[in-house]
């Protein structure tokens, strides 16, 4: 995170101005929101909805999701429950009619 912050990225940025919701992006800068998801596959859906909500509110132009490459799953305690590039690709193809925000996916080994 420090590398991002050193380049002007803000961390824990609210998804909306609605005070009733405390959803936050991991990082944001210049209408780009970043979510870093290595822990649980289910959390990807929260990230997709955060991107969609901010996109529909005209707060972002694109979402960036950073997750595991398939080869990176070996470093996790529970690889069967962890998010990965393959799972994200499958999700986004299936959800394309619903999740209309552009999402750039970065997979780390």
NUVEX-807901 format. One line per 4 residues: number of its first residue (from 1); their letters; for each residue x, y, z of N, C-alpha, C. Coordinates in nm, 3 decimals, m for minus. Example, Ala and Ser with C-alpha at 12.3 -4.5 7.8 and 13.67 -1.06 7.14 Angstrom:
BEGIN
1 = as = 1.319 m0.569 0.780 1.230 m0.450 0.780 1.320 m0.330 0.780; 1.285 m0.225 0.708 1.367 m0.106 0.714 1.290 0.003 0.787;
# end
This chain:
BEGIN
1 = xxxx = 0.081 m0.119 0.000 0.000 0.000 0.000 0.086 0.126 0.000; 0.199 0.120 0.068 0.285 0.238 0.077 0.333 0.281 m0.061; 0.359 0.185 m0.149 0.404 0.219 m0.284 0.296 0.296 m0.359; 0.170 0.257 m0.340 0.059 0.329 m0.403 0.046 0.469 m0.341;
5 = xxxx = 0.048 0.475 m0.209 0.031 0.603 m0.141 0.141 0.702 m0.180; 0.262 0.650 m0.200 0.373 0.735 m0.241 0.356 0.794 m0.379; 0.264 0.739 m0.454 0.235 0.789 m0.589 0.100 0.859 m0.596; 0.049 0.901 m0.481 m0.071 0.982 m0.478 m0.203 0.910 m0.467;
9 = xxxx = m0.200 0.779 m0.447 m0.324 0.704 m0.430 m0.375 0.722 m0.288; m0.505 0.744 m0.274 m0.567 0.753 m0.142 m0.617 0.615 m0.103; m0.606 0.581 0.027 m0.655 0.450 0.070 m0.782 0.466 0.152; m0.862 0.358 0.154 m0.988 0.355 0.228 m1.080 0.470 0.187;
13 = xxxx = m1.104 0.480 0.056 m1.186 0.587 m0.001 m1.333 0.544 m0.002; m1.424 0.626 0.051 m1.566 0.589 0.051 m1.618 0.565 m0.091; m1.700 0.462 m0.105 m1.758 0.428 m0.235 m1.862 0.532 m0.274; m1.937 0.583 m0.176 m2.040 0.683 m0.205 m2.039 0.790 m0.097;
17 = xxxx = m2.117 0.893 m0.120 m2.131 1.000 m0.021 m2.242 0.969 0.080; m2.306 0.855 0.064 m2.414 0.814 0.153 m2.355 0.770 0.287; m2.383 0.843 0.391 m2.325 0.814 0.522 m2.380 0.687 0.585; m2.492 0.636 0.534 m2.549 0.513 0.588 m2.470 0.389 0.549;
21 = xxxx = m2.384 0.403 0.451 m2.304 0.290 0.404 m2.157 0.323 0.425; m2.086 0.228 0.481 m1.944 0.250 0.509 m1.854 0.172 0.415; m1.903 0.141 0.296 m1.821 0.070 0.199 m1.708 0.160 0.151; m1.588 0.101 0.141 m1.471 0.178 0.098 m1.388 0.098 m0.002;
25 = xxxx = m1.326 0.170 m0.093 m1.230 0.109 m0.184 m1.095 0.100 m0.113; m1.018 m0.001 m0.147 m0.884 m0.011 m0.089 m0.800 0.110 m0.129; m0.808 0.147 m0.257 m0.732 0.261 m0.310 m0.813 0.330 m0.418; m0.786 0.459 m0.438 m0.852 0.532 m0.546 m0.767 0.652 m0.586;
29 = xxxx = m0.777 0.685 m0.716 m0.707 0.802 m0.769 m0.758 0.829 m0.910; m0.786 0.954 m0.939 m0.823 0.995 m1.076 m0.932 0.908 m1.138; m1.041 0.886 m1.063 m1.159 0.811 m1.111 m1.129 0.663 m1.139; m1.024 0.612 m1.075 m0.989 0.470 m1.079 m0.994 0.417 m0.937;
33 = xxxx = m1.071 0.309 m0.916 m1.080 0.246 m0.784 m1.010 0.111 m0.789; m0.940 0.078 m0.681 m0.865 m0.047 m0.674 m0.914 m0.128 m0.554; m0.939 m0.256 m0.578 m0.970 m0.351 m0.472 m0.866 m0.461 m0.479; m0.809 m0.497 m0.364 m0.710 m0.603 m0.355 m0.776 m0.718 m0.281;
37 = xxxx = m0.790 m0.830 m0.350 m0.865 m0.942 m0.292 m0.787 m1.072 m0.301; m0.732 m1.114 m0.187 m0.659 m1.240 m0.180 m0.723 m1.339 m0.082; m0.815 m1.293 0.000 m0.860 m1.376 0.112 m0.970 m1.476 0.078; m1.085 m1.429 0.033 m1.199 m1.520 0.012 m1.268 m1.490 m0.121;
41 = xxxx = m1.305 m1.595 m0.189 m1.373 m1.583 m0.318 m1.501 m1.500 m0.307; m1.579 m1.521 m0.202 m1.707 m1.452 m0.186 m1.691 m1.300 m0.183; m1.578 m1.253 m0.136 m1.557 m1.109 m0.126 m1.547 m1.042 m0.262; m1.524 m1.120 m0.368 m1.520 m1.062 m0.502 m1.654 m0.996 m0.536;
45 = xxxx = m1.763 m1.057 m0.492 m1.895 m1.002 m0.525 m1.917 m0.867 m0.458; m1.867 m0.850 m0.338 m1.872 m0.720 m0.272 m1.793 m0.618 m0.354; m1.677 m0.660 m0.405 m1.595 m0.571 m0.486 m1.665 m0.533 m0.616; m1.726 m0.631 m0.683 m1.799 m0.602 m0.807 m1.908 m0.498 m0.780;
49 = xxxx = m1.982 m0.516 m0.671 m2.091 m0.423 m0.640 m2.039 m0.284 m0.601; m1.925 m0.278 m0.534 m1.865 m0.149 m0.504 m1.830 m0.076 m0.633; m1.766 m0.147 m0.726 m1.731 m0.086 m0.855 m1.857 m0.038 m0.927; m1.958 m0.123 m0.933 m2.081 m0.089 m1.005 m2.151 0.031 m0.943;
53 = xxxx = m2.159 0.034 m0.812 m2.224 0.145 m0.743 m2.154 0.277 m0.772; m2.024 0.279 m0.761 m1.949 0.402 m0.787 m1.954 0.442 m0.934; m1.952 0.345 m1.022 m1.960 0.371 m1.167 m2.096 0.433 m1.201; m2.203 0.375 m1.147 m2.337 0.427 m1.174 m2.358 0.565 m1.113;
57 = xxxx = m2.285 0.597 m1.007 m2.292 0.729 m0.946 m2.194 0.828 m1.010; m2.127 0.785 m1.117 m2.031 0.866 m1.191 m1.913 0.911 m1.105; m1.869 0.822 m1.014 m1.753 0.851 m0.931 m1.625 0.788 m0.986; m1.638 0.679 m1.062 m1.521 0.614 m1.122 m1.548 0.585 m1.269;
61 = xxxx = m1.440 0.567 m1.344 m1.449 0.526 m1.484 m1.413 0.380 m1.501; m1.335 0.327 m1.407 m1.288 0.188 m1.416 m1.255 0.136 m1.277; m1.273 0.007 m1.260 m1.230 m0.059 m1.137 m1.112 m0.149 m1.168; m1.021 m0.162 m1.075 m0.905 m0.251 m1.089 m0.911 m0.351 m0.975;
65 = xxxx = m0.908 m0.477 m1.010 m0.913 m0.584 m0.911 m0.781 m0.659 m0.915; m0.713 m0.665 m0.802 m0.586 m0.737 m0.791 m0.612 m0.863 m0.711; m0.576 m0.978 m0.769 m0.601 m1.106 m0.704 m0.491 m1.205 m0.740; m0.513 m1.331 m0.706 m0.416 m1.437 m0.732 m0.418 m1.482 m0.878;
69 = xxxx = m0.302 m1.512 m0.932 m0.293 m1.595 m1.052 m0.313 m1.739 m1.003; m0.342 m1.830 m1.091 m0.362 m1.969 m1.049 m0.237 m2.021 m0.976; m0.120 m1.981 m1.024 0.004 m2.028 m0.960 0.023 m1.967 m0.821; m0.043 m1.856 m0.792 m0.030 m1.793 m0.662 m0.117 m1.856 m0.554;
73 = xxxx = m0.210 m1.940 m0.594 m0.300 m2.004 m0.497 m0.226 m2.098 m0.402; m0.111 m2.148 m0.443 m0.036 m2.241 m0.359 0.014 m2.175 m0.230; 0.018 m2.043 m0.226 0.064 m1.972 m0.107 m0.046 m1.949 m0.004; m0.171 m1.984 m0.037 m0.281 m1.957 0.054 m0.310 m2.079 0.142;
77 = xxxx = m0.370 m2.053 0.257 m0.406 m2.163 0.348 m0.519 m2.248 0.292; m0.614 m2.183 0.225 m0.732 m2.252 0.172 m0.750 m2.218 0.024; m0.671 m2.280 m0.063 m0.676 m2.243 m0.205 m0.812 m2.265 m0.270; m0.890 m2.361 m0.222 m1.020 m2.386 m0.284 m1.119 m2.272 m0.257;
81 = xxxx = m1.097 m2.194 m0.153 m1.187 m2.083 m0.120 m1.132 m1.947 m0.155; m1.014 m1.944 m0.215 m0.950 m1.816 m0.247 m0.990 m1.766 m0.385; m0.989 m1.637 m0.405 m1.017 m1.582 m0.537 m0.899 m1.604 m0.631; m0.928 m1.606 m0.759 m0.822 m1.623 m0.859 m0.865 m1.562 m0.991;
85 = xxxx = m0.769 m1.543 m1.079 m0.796 m1.487 m1.210 m0.900 m1.570 m1.285; m0.889 m1.702 m1.280 m0.984 m1.788 m1.352 m1.126 m1.768 m1.299; m1.139 m1.759 m1.167 m1.272 m1.738 m1.109 m1.328 m1.601 m1.147; m1.245 m1.500 m1.146 m1.289 m1.366 m1.183 m1.333 m1.364 m1.329;
89 = xxxx = m1.256 m1.427 m1.416 m1.293 m1.431 m1.558 m1.428 m1.498 m1.576; m1.449 m1.610 m1.511 m1.576 m1.681 m1.520 m1.690 m1.593 m1.468; m1.670 m1.530 m1.354 m1.772 m1.442 m1.297 m1.808 m1.329 m1.392; m1.706 m1.261 m1.445 m1.733 m1.144 m1.526 m1.799 m1.177 m1.659;
93 = xxxx = m1.769 m1.292 m1.714 m1.841 m1.334 m1.836 m1.988 m1.356 m1.803; m2.014 m1.428 m1.695 m2.151 m1.457 m1.654 m2.227 m1.330 m1.614; m2.159 m1.238 m1.545 m2.224 m1.118 m1.492 m2.219 m0.998 m1.588; m2.162 m1.014 m1.706 m2.146 m0.902 m1.799 m2.275 m0.822 m1.822;
97 = xxxx = m2.393 m0.885 m1.834 m2.514 m0.804 m1.852 m2.548 m0.718 m1.729; m2.500 m0.757 m1.614 m2.532 m0.688 m1.489 m2.421 m0.594 m1.443; m2.298 m0.644 m1.445 m2.183 m0.564 m1.400 m2.127 m0.492 m1.523; m2.176 m0.371 m1.546 m2.144 m0.297 m1.669 m2.020 m0.210 m1.658;
101 = xxxx = m1.966 m0.197 m1.538 m1.846 m0.117 m1.518 m1.725 m0.189 m1.578; m1.637 m0.116 m1.646 m1.513 m0.181 m1.691 m1.428 m0.220 m1.571; m1.381 m0.343 m1.570 m1.295 m0.391 m1.462 m1.169 m0.449 m1.523; m1.057 m0.396 m1.480 m0.926 m0.446 m1.522 m0.877 m0.536 m1.411;
105 = xxxx = m0.839 m0.659 m1.447 m0.798 m0.758 m1.347 m0.647 m0.782 m1.359; m0.580 m0.775 m1.245 m0.437 m0.802 m1.237 m0.419 m0.925 m1.149; m0.351 m1.025 m1.200 m0.327 m1.149 m1.124 m0.180 m1.157 m1.087; m0.153 m1.182 m0.958 m0.016 m1.192 m0.909 0.018 m1.337 m0.879;
109 = x = 0.140 m1.375 m0.912 0.185 m1.513 m0.890 0.216 m1.539 m0.746;
# end
